[in-house]
Each structure stands twice: as C-alpha cells, then as structure tokens.
Amino acid sequence: RAISLRVLKMMQTLALTEADRHTADLAMCAFFLACRSCEYLQVKGPRRSKTIAKGDIRFSRGRVVLAHESHDLHLDEKVAVRFRDQKNRVKGAWRTVWKTSDPDANPVATFARVISRVTALPGHSDDTLIYNYAATSNRSFLPISDADMITALRAAVSFIGPAELGYEAADVGTPVPYTHLRAHATPE
C-alpha cells in the first residue's frame, strides 16, 4: 500500500522512544525521496541499491553547504541526497528536496534530526548508514530494520483505522498480488 502523509504524521505522534522517533523520521525522509526500503533501512540479503550514508547527505543555504555538526541544519533551505548505486543501475544520482511550511512534514528538519542522531554515535563517519542511531543508555549503534518500520507503520494505520484509510494494518508491508494488478490494469 502507498503510505500517506497522514500515516507518517501519526507515526511521529505515536513515537515515544528514540527508536520510534528515528523510525518515524526515516519514514518521512523516504517519503520525500521515494526511497526503496533498502536505501534507508537495514534489510536482509544482498541488494543492488546501496543504503544512504551520512556522507551522502548535504544541507545547504543558498550556495553554502553546512557541516553535519551544525546546530541549525533544520533551518537550511534544502537537503540533497546522493544515491550511490540504484536498482536501475544509475550511480551517484543526487536528489534535492526543499523545506516546507508544514512543521510536521519538513524534509530538511527531518533529515537534520536523522543526521543529529547519526553524529551522536561514537566513531561515526561519512560511511555510517542513516538507519543507525545512538542508544540513550550507552550511545551504541542500534539499527532500524525493515521489520521495525513495518511494525511502526502498522501501529499508525491501526490508530487511524481502516474506515479513514481504506485499508487495514495487515495490508501494510504485503505485496499486491499480480492477479490484483492485472484486474485493475487499463486495456491497451
């Protein structure tokens, strides 16, 4: 199922822990860039697409690129993300998103929170993957996986309800059967 902005905002509302907040922020970032799960989450098995790392993200104000350690990244005008290797074989493509006026759905502020958590990791580098965040207790690396994301998305969908969304939590994270796609295809 396509996940709406309403579901992503509900994930932010329901987030109680640092893991929940990082999961919600990663989902919002992925929404604005139309990311595949393997581009921003820890997934099982090999993938052609590479996961976004800290060094693949640039914040800028005008023509000035700000350091990741800057405390006002959330105020920048835009954020650009490099996709090092994608399923479609395109390498090194950059996508840029601009800030919005919606405080709950601003990709610049959301990426700034993700980068803040990544830079809090001891020994972080430009190669540190964005799905990692620092555990509050001991600042160790903890990853957000595709299973974690599906759980959080399902919780948000359950909270809103199928009457409002037109689908149920169990529908999230399940592929649409090929026969269903064919039944809705437009004849040529």
Residue pairs with C-beta under 8 A, 6 or more apart in sequence:
1 167
1 171
1 172
3 27
3 31
3 153
3 172
4 165
5 31
5 105
6 160
6 165
7 153
7 156
7 157
7 160
7 165
8 24
8 27
8 28
8 31
8 105
8 156
9 104
9 105
10 156
10 159
10 160
11 20
11 23
11 24
11 27
11 28
11 152
11 153
11 155
11 156
12 21
12 24
12 25
12 28
12 104
14 20
14 24
14 152
14 155
14 156
14 159
15 21
15 23
15 24
18 117
18 133
18 134
18 135
18 136
19 133
19 142
19 144
19 148
20 152
21 113
22 114
22 117
22 133
22 144
23 144
23 148
23 149
23 152
24 152
25 110
25 113
25 114
26 40
26 41
26 114
26 130
26 131
26 144
26 149
27 149
27 152
27 153
28 105
28 107
28 110
29 35
29 40
29 107
29 110
29 111
29 114
29 130
30 37
30 39
30 40
32 97
32 107
32 110
33 81
33 95
33 97
33 107
35 52
36 49
36 87
37 43
37 146
37 149
38 47
38 49
38 51
38 146
39 49
39 50
39 51
39 52
39 83
39 86
40 51
40 52
40 130
40 131
41 51
41 131
41 144
41 145
41 146
41 148
41 149
42 51
42 129
42 131
42 143
42 144
42 145
42 146
43 145
43 146
44 146
47 87
48 85
48 86
48 87
48 89
49 83
49 85
49 86
49 87
50 83
50 84
50 85
50 86
51 129
51 130
51 131
52 81
52 82
52 83
52 129
52 130
53 84
53 126
53 127
53 128
53 129
53 130
54 68
54 115
54 118
54 119
54 124
54 125
54 126
54 127
54 128
54 129
54 130
55 125
55 126
55 127
56 81
56 82
56 83
56 84
57 68
57 79
57 80
57 81
57 82
57 111
57 115
57 130
58 65
58 79
58 80
58 81
58 82
59 65
59 66
59 68
59 70
59 73
59 76
59 78
59 79
59 108
59 111
59 112
59 115
60 66
60 76
60 77
60 78
60 79
60 80
61 75
61 76
61 77
62 77
66 72
66 73
66 76
68 115
68 118
68 119
69 119
73 108
73 111
73 112
73 115
73 116
74 106
74 108
74 109
74 112
74 113
75 108
76 99
76 108
76 112
77 98
77 99
77 108
78 96
78 97
78 98
78 99
78 108
79 96
79 97
79 107
79 108
79 111
79 112
80 94
80 95
80 96
80 97
81 94
81 95
81 96
81 97
81 111
82 92
82 93
82 94
83 90
83 92
83 93
83 94
83 95
84 91
84 92
85 91
86 93
97 107
97 108
98 107
98 108
99 106
99 107
99 108
99 109
100 106
100 107
103 109
114 130
115 130
117 133
117 134
118 124
118 128
118 130
118 132
118 133
120 133
120 134
120 139
121 128
121 132
121 133
121 134
121 139
121 141
122 134
122 139
122 140
129 143
131 143
131 144
131 145
132 141
132 142
132 143
132 144
133 141
133 142
133 144
134 140
134 141
134 142
135 141
135 142
150 172
150 173
153 172
153 173
154 169
154 170
154 172
154 173
155 169
157 165
157 167
157 168
157 169
157 171
157 172
158 168
158 169
162 168
